[in-house]
Amino acid sequence: MDLEIPLEVDPLIPDNTRSTLTRRQLLGATALTPLIPAALADETPALHAAAGPDRVVMTTGKTYLRGWTGYGNPPELSRPPRRPDPNAPPPPPPPTGPSATVSWSKDSGPGDVTFADPKALVTTAKFSAPGAYVLKLTANNGRTSTTSTLTVSVEEPPPAKPFEQIYTKANKLDSPFWNPRMKALIVNWIPHCIDQINRTDIKIGPGGIDNFVEAGKKLRGEPHGVHKGYVFSNAWVHQTVESMCIALMVDPQGDQEIIKAQEKMRATLEDWIPKILAAQEPDGYLQTAFTLPREGRNGEPFDTSNFKHWDRRGDHEGYVAGYFLESAINHYLMTNGKDKRLYEAAKKLADCWYNNIGPAPKKAWYDGHEEMEQALGRFGRFVSEVEGGNKGQKYIELAKFLLDSRSRASRDDRERQPYDQSHVPVTEQYEAVGHAVRAVYCYSGMADVAIGTHDVDYESAVKSLWANIVNKKLYLTGGVGSGETSEGFGPNYSLRNSAYCETCASCGEIFFQWKMNLLYHDAKYVDLYEDSLYNGLLGTLDLDAKHYYYDNPLDATVSRYAWHTCPCCVGNFARTLLMLPTWTYTRSADGVNVNLFVGGTVNVEGVAGTDVRMVQATDYPRSGKVSITVHPKTAKNFTVRVRIPNRSVSPLYPTAPEVSGITSLKVNGSAVKPVIDKGYALIARNWKPGDKIELEVPMKPQRVRANDNVAALRNKVALRYGPMIYNIEKTDQDITKVLSPDSPLTAEWKPDLLGGVVAIGGQFSDNSPMLAIPNYARKNRTGTPTDYPPQYSREQRPVADSIIWIKERDA
């Protein structure tokens, strides 16, 4: 029996237009209305309809409708089909019944809806006014009628001019919170990666600089070896090159350990760059897994000479090439454009792709992993800035072509699958599905295309995918990927605590949210990537930056490790964390935007015709006091936008007490009342060198409770302080106890705990003390770090000894 229940709060549906849906509609977007007696119904299989996922569309665009009606279960995109077992018996055929007629109609909404063909399952709809609409799909087979609905939020398009990114260049950190984290990364982690990549004897997770050396030998006609490791093993070399370049732009401020590590990085770059360039083929192509024969499963060389470039989609050609393009950008920036070796090689590689892939008579193709798409967007913008004349636009156009090819270039319908986001055209994707890293890289690349082309279908699709993740599939830590599909997304609201949350997915989520801020000028995207930065990403490393996590379940059971069978994250999280200046500031048409609160000095170029040195002094997130000193080279009129943090962007996680806004805002000691726009406080004035903004962000412990649709989190509570999510650990208390809902919470600075943390204290229901530590510092006191992740069977896996979600009542 279907019970009518109110639809849970969802920002896609304003309060005054929420409707009542059946439980079946809520969970599966399917409702059945029998119109005949039960006896006849038993003779005819139940007719079902599915209208599709909720979505967002711009007023200037249209939404693509792909309805389904039939007998049996509707297709479920969040669970991609697994490869069939050739020895398994064939599945029973789906039930059949009389053919059905279908029709689309407007159920509710503030304006008119025009359907291209209201009688077709696959059609489009346009809307006359912004607001929330409910569309209804009705199917009738003459005996039974069934309906399904979806919600469409119609919005005005983004501003005509996106915010502009700030490249990470020479910068100085002055943050009690970030300085030790970055020092450990520079002094310990990156040198460790260098040593691992230089090795030729790694048995688990091989494939380093030796692949480039051997490829160079082959191209010179010399005796050579085989490609080692995964087909995509070049990626962590390119990532580590980029990490070194960014680390070399950090002012060591006289720290001898940092200076020594940077010396090693400079020497490594001088050693590696000629080896990498020697592996580039004459036409610009670069991937050693194609240049060399590969190491076969039985140890015999696997000849790749018969394979053509851009023929198969499982070889990560774009994944590897994209990381090379991105590494070239930061090498150029690190050398102030004085050393263009990698930049010119990257252009040659990008041109090689552009000359071979594209509309006929070129090639329609896409990679199984979407790194190249986002890299081409980043590289295209950079080339246009460096060389002028919009010379990088062709690379953004190529990124769009690769994305547009995802559902069109398949040789076989079986190749189209949610796993790699090729099931339907990307502009018709409204639910985040498949491999989580591939997905967020895809969405990040789509945001690049929206920024670079203003394509309204892309603007609508990225907003829809963003809404699906944030409203239904985002973890409290800012991570994504429940792991119910292969390293991927599960169904809506399925957010189990044994989450996969791959570290690379947290990187991709930061890239995606950051680009959405560039596109839509809204600070809520910064609120979300701040969560990912401080929790989902920062906590991947231990405090000494010698061991890391590949996946990040919220219930932590194992210790970190030094390397992984698939070390795809090792350079990715390093480069992402080191790009703090890029995440901290952006440039607008009328000024500069302050997104994050990080102590240090960054030069923002090209603000109202001058350069502006921005100096922050703060120990955020340990406290909320922030000082920002503005130093324009010459006095100028412009606007400084200061983000006002919002801790409750996602309706998945309501917090109490409500802690939002800023408690004070001053300029040169005088209180100001700024205009507030999309989460920013706008301060427009004639800025002179030394003008100072002072603000205070309210910081107090909060309880977080999950939306009732998240079954795994019912009767549980989590804790946060500012952007930081907290864990309780077995080393401090019995973590199976109940935390009373009315137990007061306190925040206390503990300088001797975990290198200094703000701890949250409280009491369990039995009056015993509760101690919670920031999630990034979890699992630093228990367990023994290992060289590789320990292997356990499902029965052997240890019980969690560090958890985020605490029992608030016994179920």
N, C-alpha and C positions, 0 to 999 in steps of 0.2 A: 504494500500500500504506500502511495506517495503522500508524505506529510508536507503541508505548506509551512514554510519557515521563512522569516525575513532574510533577504539577501544581505550578506555581511558587508560592512563598510568597504567601499572601493572607490578611489578617487575618480574612476571612470564614470561613476554614477552620482550626480549631485543629490543632496538630501531630499530635495523636493520631487525627484523623479525616480527614487528607488521603488522597485516593484517587488511583489511576492512571487517567488519561484518555488517549484517543487524541489525536494531533495535530489531527485534524479536530475533535474535541470542543473542544479547547482554543482553537482559532482561530474556530470557527464554531458551537459548541454543537450539532453534528450528527454522527451516526455512522450508518453503513450496514452491516447485517449480512446478506449474501445467503444465502438458504436454498435456492436452486435452481441448477442447472448454468449455466455461463456462456452457453451457447447460448440458453437460454430467457431469461436475463437481458438479452441483447442485444435481444430482442423486446419487452421491457417496460421502460419508463423506470424509472430508479432512484427508489425511494420514499425520501423524506426526512422527518425530523421535527425540530422545533426547540422546545425547552421554554421558552426565553426567558432573559433575563439573570439572573444571581445577584442576591440582594436580602437585605434585613434586614426583620424584622417584630417587632413587640412581642408579648410573651406574651399580652397582653390583646386582640390583634387577629387578623387573618387576612391571608394573602397572596393576591393575585389572580393566577391562572394564565391565560395566554393562549397556549396552545400552537399549533403549526402543523404540518400534515403535508400532503404533496403531492408533485408531481413537478416537477423543475426546482430552481432555487435558492430557499432560504428567504428571506423578507423580511429586509432589512438596514436597521434603523432609523437606523443611524449615517450612511447615505448617502441623504438624502431625495431623492425623485424630482424631476428637473428638469422645467421646463415643456416640454411637447412642442413640437417644431418642426412647424408646420403643413404644411411642405413635405417633411418626411421621410416615407419609406415606413413603413407601419404595422409595428410589431415582430411577429415571428413569435409565434403563440400558444404558451403554455407547454405542455409535454408533458403528456399525460394517461395515466391508467392505471386499474386497478380501484380502486373505493372502498375505503377502509381503516377499520378499527375502531381505536379508541385507548383507552388506559387509563393512569391515573396511579397511581404507587405510591411508597412510601417505599423508598429504596435503603439509606440509613443514617441514624443520628441517635439521640439519647439518649432520646427519648420517642415517644409515639404521634402519628400524623398522621391527621387526619380530613378527607377530601375531601368537599365538598358534592355533587359528582357525579364519581366517578373515571372515568366513561366519556365525559366531555365535554371537548373541547379547552379551552373557556373555563369555568373553575370557580374555586373558592377552596379553601384549605387552612388548617386550624388545627393548633396544636401544643400538646402537653401539658406540655412542659418546655423551658427555655432550652437553647441549645447550637447546634451546627452540624448541619444535615440536608442530605442529598442526595435530591432528588426525581427520579423517572425517568418520562419519557413514552415509552410504547411504542405503535407503530403497526404494523398488520399488514393486508396486502391479500390474504391467502390464499396468496401466493407468496413475499413478502418481508417480513421484519420489520426494523424499524429503531427505535433508541432514542436518546434525548437526555436529558441531565441538567442540573439547575441546583442551585446551592447556596443554602440559606436559613439565615441566621444569626438565631436567635431570641433576643431580648434582653428584659430587664426594661424597662418604660417609664421615661421620664425622671422626675426628681423632680417632685412635685406643684407646687412653687413655683419658677418660673424665676428666674435671677439678674435683677436690675433694671439697666437701662442708666443710665449717668451722662451727662447732657446736657453738651455743650460750652458752658461759660459763660466768664466772665472768667477768664483763666488767664495764667500767666507761664512762658515757656520759659527754661531755664537749662541748655542742652545744647550742648557743643562740636560735636556732630555735627549736631543738628537746627536750631540757631539760624541758621546761614548758609543752610540750605535753605529755611527758612520766610521768612527775610528776602527772599531772591530771589523767592520766590513772591508775597509781599505787595508788594514794591517794583517788580518788573518784570512778572510774568506777569499778575496781575489787572488792573493799569492797561492793559496791552496789550489784554486782552479787552474792557475798557470802551471803548477807542478803536475797536476793530474793530466792536463792536456798535453804536456811535454812527454809524458810517459808513453812507452811503446809496449808495456807488459800488462796493461789492465785486462783482466779476464771478464769482469762484469762492468758493463758501461764503457767499452773501448771506443776509439774513434777520435783522435785528437789532431794535432798539427802534423802527425805522420802521414795522414791521408793526403794533405796538401803537398808534402814533400814527394810522395810517391807519384802523385798526379803530375807534378812538375817534371819528374824524370821521364814519365811516359811522353809528355808533350815535347820533350827535348830528344826523344828517340833513344833514351837510355833504359837499361834493365830496371824493372820496377816491381813493386809488390801489389797486393790486392787492397781494395777498400775495406777498412775494418769498421765493425759496429753497425749501428742502424743506418739506413739509407739517408737519414736526416742528421747524422752525427756532425756534419759541418756547422750545424746551428749553434752549438754551445761554444765553438771557437769564435764565431762572429759575435755572439753575445758578450763573450769575455773581452774581446777587443773593444767593444763599445763600452763595457764597464770600466776598463782601464782608462779609456779616453776621458770619461766623465770624472773618474776618481782623480785624474791628473789636473782637473780644473778646480779642485777643492784646495783652498789655501791651507797649507799645513800649519801655519802660525807658529813655526819653530819647533813643532813636535818631531823629535828625531825618529821615532818609530814610523810615523807617517812619511817622513822624508825618505827613509830607507825603502819603504814599500813602494813609493812612487819611483824611486830610482830603478827598482826591479821592473816596474811596469814599462818605463821608457826603454830599458834594454830589451824587454820582451817584444815590444812593438817593433823595434828595429830588427829583431830576429824574425818575427812572424810575418810582417807585411810582405817582404820579398818572396817568402815561401807561398803565401796566399796568392799573390799576383802571378807567380809562376804557374799556378794551377788553373789560371783563366785561359780558356780556349781562344783561338784567334778571332772568332766572331763575337767574343764577349761572354759566352756561356760559362757558367761557373757552378759546378757541383761534382765533387770528386767521385761520388757514387756512380756517375755516368762516364766520367773520363776513365776510371779504373775498372778492371774486373772486380767483382764483389766476392767477399768471403762467403762461401756457401755454408749450408747448415752442417754438412759433414766434413767441413774443413777444406773441401776442394774449391778452387776458384770458380766463380759463377760468371760466365762470359756475358758482358753487357753490350758487346759490339753490335748486336743485331737490334738493340732497342733504339728507338728514335726519341729524340727530345720531344717533350710535350705529347707523348703518345698515351702512356698510362697515367692514371691519377693517384696511384698509391706510392709514388716515389718522392713526394714532398719537394718537388723542384721549386715551387713557389715559396714554401716554408723556409727553405735554406736561402734562396735568393733574397727574400725580403729582409732577413736579418743582416745580410751583407750590405744592402742599401742603407739600413738604419745605422750600422756601425760606421759607414763612410761619412754620414752626417756629423756624428760627434767627433770623429777624427779631424774633419775639416775645422770644426769649431774649436777643438783643443789646440790646434796649431794656428788659429786665427787666419786660416786660409793659406798659410805659407807652404803647407805640404798637401798637395792635391792628388797624391797617388791613389788613395782609396776612392776619393770623389770621382776622379776621371774613370777609374775602373768600374765604379758603380754605375756611372752614366753609360758606359759601354755595355754593361750587363742589361740595364733597363732598356737601352736601345735595341739590343738583341731580342729581347722579349717583344718590344713594340713592333719590330720588323717582321716578326713571325706569327704573332697572335693578334687577331682582330677580325673585322668583317671580311667576307670573301673579297678577294681571292686569298686572304690569309686564313688563319685557323681559329675555329671556335673551340675553346678548351677551358678547363678550370682544374685547380689543384684540390686534392682532398683536404688540405689544411690552409686556412685563409690568411696566412701571414703576409703573403706578397701583396694582397689587396690593400691592407692598411699601410704597409711600407711604401707602396707606390704613391698613396695619398700624402704621406709625410715627406717623401723624397720629392714629389712634384712641387709641393709648396716651397720646399727649400731651394730647389733649382731656380724657381721663379724669383725668389728673393735674392739669390746670389747673382744670377745672370740677367735678371730683368726681362722685360718683353714677354712675360707669361710663357717662358720657354719650358716650364715644367708641366704645363697643363696637359700635354699629351700623355703624361704618365698617370694623371688622375683619370683621364679618359680610358686608358688601358685598364686601370683598376675597376672602373665601371663595367667595361666589357667583360672582364673575368667574372665579376659578380653576376652580370646579366646572363652569362653562359651557363650558370650552375644547373638549371633545369632543362637547358636546350642542347647541350653538347654531348649528352649521354648517347653511347652507341646502343644501349639496351635499357629498357625501362627499369630493369632490376638494379641498375646502378644509381637510380634516383632514390635517395633515402634521407630521412631526417638526420641520420648520424653525421653527415657532412653538409647539412643544410641545402641539399640539392633536390628536395622532394617537390618543390614548386618554385616559381621565380622568387627571388629574394624580396621583390617589392610586394609580394602577396603573402609574406610570412608574418604572422602576428603572434605566434607562440614560440618561446625559446625552447628548442628541442635539440637532441643529439649531443655529441661530444662537447662538453662545456667550453673547453679552450677554443676549439674550432668555432663554436658558436659566437662567443664574445669577440673573437678576432674578426669574424664575419661582420658582426654588427658594428664594430669599431671601423672597419673598412667602409661599410655602408654610410656611417656618419661622415667619414672623410669625403665620400662622393657627394653627400648632401651639402656639405660645406663648399665643395669645389664646383658644383654644377647647379645648385638650387633646384634639383629635380624633385618635384612635389611628391612623387610616389616614394622616393627614398626618404624624404622628410616624414611622411606618414608612417612608413614601415619602421623606421628606427624608433619613433615615438611609441608605436604599438609594442614593439619588442621590449623596449625599456619598461613600459607599463606592466607587461606580463611578468618580467623578472622582478621588478620592485614590489609589485602588489601580490605576487603569488609564488615566487621561486627564489627569493633572496634569503641567504642566511644572515643572522644577526651580526656576524663578524664581517659582513661585506663580501663573503665568499659565495661561490656558485657551484652547483653540481652535486646532486644528492648521491650520485653513483648508482642509481637503479638501472640506468642504461650504461653502456660502456664508457666509463669516465665522464658520465654526462648528466643531463637534466632528467628528472622524473616528472610525474604529473603535477598539476597545480596543487599547491599546499602540501606536497610531500617533502618535508624537510626534516628527515630523520637525523638523529644526533651522531650516527655513524657516517656522517657526510663524507663525500670524497673531497670536495673543495680543493682541487689541485692548485698548487701555488701559481702556476702559469695562468690559471683562470682568474685569480685575484689580480694579476698584472693586467690581463685583458679587460677585466671589469673597470679598473682604473682608467685605462686608455679610452674605453667606451664612454664612461661617465664624463670624463674630461672633455671629450669632443662634443658631447651633448651640451655641456656648458658653453663651449665656443659657439655652437649652433643656435641655441635657444636663449642665451644670456640669463639663465636662471641659476641662482646659487644652490638650489636643492641638489643639483648634480654634484656640486662640490661637497655638500654634506655627505653624500653617499660615497664618493671616492675617498673622503677623509676616513670614513669607517673602514673601508677596505685597506687603506694604507696602514692605519694604526693597529688593526686587528688581523685581518685575513692575510696580510703580507708581512708585516714586521715580525710577527710571531713565528714565521717559518724558520728563522735562524735562532740558535741558542744565544745566550748573552755574550759568549766569547766569539761568536761568528765562526765556529769551527764545524758545526753540524747543522743540518737543515731537515725540513720535512718536505716531501713531495706532495703528499696529501695531508689535509688538515681537518680530521674529524673533530666535532665539538666535544665528544667524549674521548679524551686522549688516553691511549693505552701504552704506546711504545715510545722509546726515546728517539731522539734525532740521530741522523747518521751522516757520514762524511761524503758518501757518493750514492748513486742509485743506478739500477740497471738501465734506466732511461733518464740520463741527467739533463733533460731538456730545460729544467728550471734554474740551473745553477748560475747562469749568467743573466737570466731574465729578471729574477728578483733583484739582483745586484744593480743592474742598469736602471731598473724602475725606482728603487729606493734612492739612488744617487741623483735622480733627476728632480730633486725637491724644488729647485728654483722654478722649473716649468710648472709644477703643480701648484706652486705658491702664488704666482702672479700671471695675469694675462693683460693684454692691452686692448682698450676699446677705442672707438673712433674719437672719443672726447677725453680720454684719460687712461688711468691705470687701475686695475682691479686687484684687490688683496683677497686671495682665496683661502690661504692657510695661514696660521699663526706660528711662524718658525723663526726663532732668533737667528739673525745673520744679516749679511749685506749682499744685495743683488742689484746690478745695474740694469734698468729697464730702458731700452733704447727707443727713440722715435715717438715720444709722448708730446703731442702738441708742438712738434718741431724742435724738441730738445731731449736730451737724455736725463733720466731721473734715477739717482741712487736711492734705493729704498733700504732703510736700516730698521730692522725689528729687534726689540729687546723684550724677551718674555721667557718664562719657564713653562709655558703651555705645553702639554695638557695637565701639568701638575697643579697649576692655578690658572685663573682666567684673566690676569692682568697683562695687557699688551700695550707696548709703546711702539709707534711707527714714526720714524723721522724721515721727512721727505726732503731730498736734496736735488732739485732741478739744477742743471748747469746754469741756466738763466731763469729769472722769475717768469712764470707763465700762468695763464689762466687754463686750468683743466680740472677734471673731476677725478677724485679718488673714490672708488667704490670699495667699501669694506663689507665683507660678508658677515651676515648675522646668522650664527649657527642655528639650525633646526634639527633637533634630535629625533624627530618623529616623522620623517619624510615617508617612510614605508608604513602603510596601514597594517602590515603584518605584525608590528611590534609597538603597540601603544605603551607609553611610559608614564610613570607617576613617581613623584610629583612632576608636573609640567615644568620644564626648565628650558626656556627659550629666550631669544632676543639678546640684548646687551643691557647691562644695568647702568652704564654711564658712557658718555662719548664727549670728549673735549678736543679742542684744537688750540694749541698754545695756552692751555690752562683754562679756557673759557668753554662752558657747556654749549653744545650745538644741537639743534633739532633738525636732522637731515631729512630729505625726501627718502622714502623707502620704496625700492622698486625691485621686485622679483628676488627678495632675500638679501638685497644689498642696501647699505646706508650710503647715500650719495652726498659727497662733500665737494661742492664746486666753489672755487675761490682762486685768487691769484696766489699761487704757491711760490714761496721764496725758500732758498736754502736754509735748512734748520727748522722749518715748521714741523711741529710735532702733533701727532694724533695720539690720544690716550683713550683706551676703552677697557671695559671689563666685561668678560663673558661669564655669566653665572655658572658656577660649578658646584654641584652637590650630588650625592649618591641618588640614583634613581632605580626603581624597580621596573623591569620590563616583563610584560606578559604577552603571550602570542595570541594572534587571532584564533578564534575557536575552530576554524577550519583546519588548523595544523594539529592533527591528532597526536603527533609525537610529543607535543609540548603542553598538553592540557594538564592542569593542576601543577604547573611548574612556573618558576620565576627566574629571571636572570637579573644581573646587576650591571649598571654602567655608571661611569663618572666622566663627564665630558664625552669625548669621542671613544673612550676606552671601555671595552667589554671586559667583564671579570670572570675569573675561575675560582672555584674552591678546590683544594687539593687534599688528598688523603694524608699527606705528611703533616698537615695542620689540624685535622679533625676527621670525624666520621662523616663522609660526604653523602651517606644515605639518609641523613637526618632531615627533618622538616624545618624550613625557615618560616617562622611565624609571619603572617601577613602584617601584623601590627608591631613587629620588632623594629625599634628605631635603628637607623643606619648611620654610621659615622665615617668620615673620611679622615685618614691620618697619614701624614708623611712619615715613612719609616726608612731612614737613611741607611740602616744596616741590613735591610732585607732586599735581596736580589739586585744589589747595586743601587738601591734607593728607589722606592716606589710609593705611590699613594695607595694605601691599603684601605679596604672597606671592612668595617667591623659591624657585628650585629649579634643576635642571639638566636639559637635554634629554639624550637618549641619546648625542649626540656631544660631551657635556661643555660645551656652550655654555650661557650663563645663560638662565634663564626668569624673566620678570617678569609677574605677574598683578595686575590692579587690580579693585576692586569693580565689579560689573555696572552699578550705578547711575551710575558715572562713565564708562562706555564712550563712545566716539565723541565725545570732547570735544577731541581734539587733531588729528584728521584730517578732511578734507573741509570743505566750505563750507556752512554753514546756508543754507537757501533760503526763499523766501516760501511756496512750495507744494511738495509732494512731487514729485521728478523722475519723469518717465514713461519707462519702459524697456520694450522688448519682451523676451520671454523670452531671446532670444539676446544682447541688449545688457546685461542686468542685470549690475552689477559683481560681482566676486568678493568674498566676505566678507573684511574686514580686521580684524574683532573677533569672536572666537568664545568660547563657553563650554566646549564639549566638545572636548578635546584628544586627539589620537591617543596611545594608550598602547602600541600595537603596530601594525605594518603589517598590514593585513588580508590 
